């Protein structure tokens, strides 16, 4: 079995870059970057989710958290 090579970036730097990409995607879709809790973002990052998948998850959570008085888009 081939050895896995370590990435050149530290895990914190990789997470910060990934989180920035998620925030950018959310802004393009018209959502705030704080729609998803940091714990949920961290879990998605650890599981290997792409920034697009994390943005989809944040969008779904924002939709589900609406009150009954808020209208649909």
FENRA-V836800 format. One record per pair of residues at least 6 apart in sequence whose C-alpha atoms are under 6 Angstrom apart, sorted by the first residue. I is the first residue (numbers start at 0). J is the second residue. Records with the same first field share a line. If there is no record, write none. Layout:
I = J + J
This chain:
21 = 50 + 54
22 = 32
25 = 54
34 = 57
35 = 57
